Amino acid sequence: MKKLYYLKTCNTCMRIIKELDLPSDVTLQDIKETPITVVQLEEMHKLSQSYEALFSKRAKLYKEMDLKNQHLEEADFKHYILDHYTFLSRPVLIYNNQIFIGNSKKMVAAAKEAIHE
């Protein structure tokens, strides 16, 4: 599978998409227009082994809902990601059974290397 979950209103996501120079066989999914499904999230979890790794603690709602002061379990992270797109750490690239989560330079470099091997 070759898929990128992103937000087209996110400048960082758009910059990374350009930087990755994605092949045409990578499917792009704007998670605001087409919310992720339970099956898609479970696919991501299978590769990452953690819902927390997929969860964005930088989301505005994370602060607004005071989630940092709550003890969250894996089931909670899954629930929040499915409840609102902003909780998914973006972008998420699934490429040949590898997953790349987030926008750190290290993650983008690893994704770029996997794509252009």
Number of C-alpha atoms within 10 A of each C-alpha: 12 18 17 24 24 25 21 16 10 11 10 15 20 15 11 19 18 9 12 16 11 19 10 8 9 15 14 17 17 16 20 15 10 10 16 19 12 13 9 12 16 15 15 23 17 13 13 16 12 15 22 20 17 24 22 20 17 12 14 11 15 17 12 9 10 9 12 11 9 8 7 11 11 12 10 13 20 21 14 17 23 17 12 14 21 21 22 30 21 23 24 21 25 21 16 11 12 14 21 25 23 22 17 11 10 11 14 20 15 13 21 17 11 13 16 10 5
